[in-house]
Amino acid sequence: MLVSVTDLSKNFKELKAVKHISFSIDKGRCIALLGPNGAGKTTTLQMLAGLVTPTTGKIQFAGNENSDYRSLIGFLPQHPSFFSWMTPKEFLQFIGDLSHVPKKQLTARIDETLAFVRLEEVKNKKIGGFSGGMKQRLGLAQALLHEPELLILDEPVSALDPTGRREVLQLIDKLKHEMTILFSTHILHDAEQVCEEIMMLQSGDLKWHGTLEQLRKEFDSLAIKLQTREPLKGVLEDASYIDKIDYQDQHTATITMNDMEKTNELLHQVILKNRTVILFETIQDSLEDAYMKVMER
């Protein structure tokens, strides 16, 4: 275990932004923090990064229980800001000095980090002329420069165009093999692409925490899409192994089963009722479907 969080909360006057949440982060994991706007994602990440003081709770890094752990964290805010008159090389030199990276190592680290985020060719150009995607990659570079144990990214791709989003997600995918990553997003597809673990926040409460595999196992419901040449309504309503039937029209329905081992019985019943089957396929819930089930419970 890398980080242990116990009874963490944050109040802003009357607003309870985060409500007594507890979780742990294992070393080497890539975790997505999901939730709608206002769920408390940014406040949670800022508390973990040491930028906001919790109202209650404890954050402990393994081996650093009673010391300042902020040097172990790299943080990329949702809207990173830069000195537009600086070059990437000058900016990372400045960040390296603030982060106390040894001077003998700093020049090499700047070159390595700019190469990783694919900005080495513009390292001497003014940041003011950079695109949004280039600035986001530079923000990622400053978070990586001191080789943190935990990389925290707040909505790293939310403001980017499709090309910029793809570039940053590709970098995150490479980084997850080298360090522990926690990033917030409300774009479920991005989480599904790069992470293996999910935390879900809603109105400051931690609604769910586990692996993608566990999420699908717990909240996925398998269904059958069935289409017949003759009208289908009235054929299956009395079947005990069916939870719900959603008709798209008189001939087509999506059938939610409570026992998927009864699919052959379902097909047999349809044929016995003299219906000609045109389509019979299994449908599995998407991550979005599972997410909505968590948020609605």
C-alpha positions in Angstrom: 0.0 0.0 0.0 1.3 3.4 -0.9 -1.3 5.8 0.6 -3.9 5.4 3.3 -6.7 7.9 3.6 -8.9 7.8 6.7 -12.1 9.8 7.5 -11.1 12.6 5.1 -13.5 15.6 4.9 -13.5 19.2 3.8 -16.1 21.9 4.7 -16.2 25.3 3.1 -18.4 27.2 5.6 -21.8 25.5 5.1 -20.7 23.5 2.1 -19.6 19.9 2.8 -17.4 19.3 -0.2 -16.0 16.0 0.9 -17.7 13.8 3.5 -15.6 11.5 5.7 -14.2 9.3 3.0 -11.7 6.5 3.5 -9.7 4.5 0.9 -6.2 3.2 0.1 -4.0 3.4 -3.0 -1.8 0.5 -3.8 1.6 1.1 -5.4 1.7 0.7 -9.1 -2.0 1.2 -9.7 -3.7 3.6 -12.2 -6.9 4.8 -10.6 -9.6 7.0 -12.1 -11.6 9.2 -9.8 -15.1 9.5 -11.4 -18.0 11.8 -10.6 -20.1 14.6 -11.9 -19.2 18.3 -11.6 -19.3 19.3 -8.0 -18.8 15.8 -6.7 -15.7 16.8 -4.7 -13.1 15.3 -7.0 -10.8 18.4 -7.2 -11.1 19.1 -3.4 -10.1 15.4 -2.7 -7.1 15.6 -5.1 -6.0 19.0 -3.6 -6.1 17.5 -0.1 -4.0 14.5 -1.2 -1.5 16.9 -2.9 -1.2 19.0 0.3 -2.7 22.1 -1.3 -5.8 22.1 0.9 -6.0 21.4 4.6 -8.6 18.7 5.5 -11.3 19.6 8.0 -11.0 16.1 9.4 -9.0 13.0 8.5 -5.6 11.6 8.0 -3.5 11.0 4.9 -0.5 8.7 5.3 2.2 7.7 2.9 3.9 4.3 3.6 7.2 5.1 5.4 6.4 8.8 5.8 3.6 8.6 8.4 4.9 11.5 10.5 6.7 13.7 7.9 5.8 16.0 5.0 5.0 13.7 2.0 4.5 16.5 -0.6 7.9 15.8 -2.3 6.6 12.3 -3.2 3.7 13.8 -5.2 3.5 15.2 -8.7 0.4 17.3 -9.3 -1.2 18.6 -12.5 -4.1 21.0 -11.9 -7.1 21.1 -14.2 -6.0 24.5 -15.5 -2.2 24.8 -15.3 -0.8 28.3 -15.6 2.6 29.3 -17.0 4.8 32.3 -17.5 4.1 33.0 -21.2 7.4 34.7 -21.7 9.4 31.6 -20.5 10.5 28.7 -22.7 9.7 25.1 -21.6 13.4 24.7 -20.6 13.4 27.8 -18.5 10.1 26.9 -16.9 11.3 23.4 -15.9 14.5 24.9 -14.6 12.4 27.1 -12.4 10.2 24.2 -11.3 13.3 22.0 -10.6 14.8 24.6 -8.3 11.5 24.9 -6.4 11.3 21.0 -6.1 15.0 20.8 -4.9 16.0 18.6 -7.8 19.9 18.3 -7.4 21.6 20.7 -9.9 23.8 18.0 -11.2 20.7 16.0 -12.2 18.4 18.8 -13.3 19.7 19.4 -16.8 19.4 15.8 -17.7 16.0 15.5 -16.1 14.7 18.5 -18.1 15.9 16.9 -21.4 14.5 13.5 -20.5 11.1 14.9 -19.4 10.7 17.2 -22.4 11.5 14.3 -24.7 9.0 12.1 -22.9 6.1 14.6 -23.4 7.3 15.3 -27.0 8.3 18.9 -26.5 12.0 18.7 -27.1 11.8 20.4 -30.5 10.2 23.5 -29.0 12.1 23.6 -25.7 13.5 27.1 -26.5 10.3 28.6 -27.9 8.0 30.9 -25.8 5.2 29.1 -24.0 2.8 31.9 -24.9 2.5 30.5 -28.5 1.7 27.0 -27.4 -1.6 25.2 -28.1 -3.8 23.8 -25.3 -2.4 20.3 -25.9 1.2 21.5 -25.7 0.6 23.4 -22.5 -1.1 20.3 -21.0 1.9 18.2 -21.9 4.2 20.8 -20.4 2.1 20.7 -17.2 2.5 17.0 -17.2 6.3 17.5 -17.6 6.5 19.7 -14.5 4.5 17.1 -12.5 7.0 14.4 -13.5 10.3 16.3 -13.2 11.2 15.3 -9.7 10.2 11.6 -10.3 7.3 11.4 -7.8 5.9 8.2 -6.3 2.3 9.3 -6.9 1.2 11.3 -9.9 -2.1 13.2 -9.4 -3.9 14.6 -12.5 -7.0 16.8 -12.2 -9.2 16.5 -15.3 -6.0 16.2 -17.5 -7.9 16.0 -20.8 -11.2 17.8 -20.2 -10.3 21.0 -22.0 -8.5 19.4 -25.0 -9.5 18.7 -28.5 -9.6 15.1 -29.7 -5.9 15.1 -30.8 -4.7 16.6 -27.6 -6.8 14.2 -25.5 -5.4 11.2 -27.4 -1.8 12.5 -26.9 -2.2 13.0 -23.1 -4.0 9.7 -22.6 -1.2 7.9 -24.5 1.4 9.5 -22.1 -0.6 8.4 -19.1 -0.8 4.9 -20.5 3.0 4.8 -20.7 3.5 6.4 -17.3 1.3 3.9 -15.4 4.0 1.2 -15.8 6.5 3.5 -14.0 4.5 5.1 -11.1 1.2 5.2 -9.3 -1.4 7.4 -11.0 -4.6 9.0 -9.7 -6.5 11.1 -12.1 -10.0 12.6 -12.1 -12.4 12.7 -15.0 -16.0 12.8 -15.9 -15.3 11.2 -19.3 -15.9 7.4 -18.7 -14.3 6.3 -21.9 -11.0 7.9 -20.9 -11.1 6.0 -17.6 -11.8 2.8 -19.4 -8.9 3.3 -21.8 -6.1 3.7 -19.3 -7.0 2.6 -15.7 -7.7 -0.6 -14.0 -9.3 0.7 -10.8 -12.2 3.1 -10.2 -13.3 5.4 -7.4 -16.7 7.1 -7.7 -17.6 10.3 -5.8 -21.1 11.9 -5.7 -21.9 15.0 -3.5 -18.7 14.4 -1.5 -19.5 10.7 -0.7 -17.3 7.8 -1.9 -20.0 5.7 -3.7 -17.7 2.9 -4.9 -14.1 1.8 -5.1 -12.7 -1.3 -6.9 -11.3 -2.7 -10.1 -13.0 -2.3 -13.5 -13.5 -6.1 -13.4 -15.2 -5.9 -10.1 -17.4 -3.1 -11.2 -18.6 -5.0 -14.2 -19.2 -8.1 -12.2 -21.2 -6.3 -9.6 -23.3 -4.0 -11.7 -23.3 -5.4 -15.2 -26.6 -7.0 -16.2 -26.7 -9.2 -19.3 -29.6 -8.9 -21.6 -30.9 -10.4 -24.8 -31.9 -8.5 -27.9 -34.6 -10.4 -29.6 -36.4 -9.8 -32.9 -39.0 -12.0 -34.5 -40.9 -11.8 -37.8 -44.3 -12.2 -36.1 -45.4 -9.8 -33.2 -43.5 -10.6 -30.0 -45.7 -8.9 -27.4 -47.4 -11.3 -25.1 -45.1 -14.2 -25.7 -42.7 -13.9 -22.8 -44.5 -11.8 -20.1 -45.1 -14.8 -17.8 -41.5 -16.1 -17.8 -40.0 -16.2 -14.3 -36.4 -15.9 -15.5 -37.1 -12.4 -17.0 -36.7 -9.2 -15.0 -37.7 -6.7 -17.6 -38.8 -6.5 -21.3 -38.2 -3.2 -23.2 -40.1 -3.2 -26.5 -38.5 -1.2 -29.3 -41.5 -2.1 -31.5 -44.0 -5.0 -31.8 -41.3 -7.3 -33.2 -38.2 -6.2 -31.2 -37.3 -6.2 -27.5 -34.4 -6.0 -25.1 -34.9 -8.6 -22.4 -33.1 -8.4 -19.0 -32.6 -11.8 -17.5 -32.3 -12.8 -13.9 -30.6 -16.1 -14.9 -28.6 -16.1 -18.1 -28.4 -19.9 -18.0 -32.1 -19.8 -19.1 -31.3 -18.3 -22.5 -31.9 -21.6 -24.2 -35.3 -21.9 -22.4 -36.1 -18.4 -23.6 -35.3 -19.3 -27.2 -37.3 -22.5 -26.9 -40.3 -20.7 -25.6 -40.3 -18.2 -28.4 -40.1 -21.0 -31.0 -42.9 -23.0 -29.3 -45.1 -19.9 -29.7 -44.5 -20.2 -33.5 -42.4 -17.0 -33.7 -39.6 -16.9 -36.4 -36.4 -15.6 -34.8 -34.6 -13.0 -36.9 -32.2 -11.7 -34.2 -31.0 -13.2 -31.0 -27.9 -11.6 -29.4 -26.4 -11.0 -25.9 -25.9 -7.4 -24.8 -23.5 -6.4 -22.0 -23.6 -3.2 -20.1 -21.1 -0.5 -20.8 -19.0 1.2 -18.1 -21.5 4.1 -18.4 -24.4 1.8 -17.5 -22.5 0.5 -14.4 -21.6 4.0 -13.4 -25.3 5.1 -13.6 -26.3 2.2 -11.5 -23.8 3.2 -8.8 -24.9 6.8 -8.8 -28.6 5.9 -8.6 -28.4 3.5 -5.7 
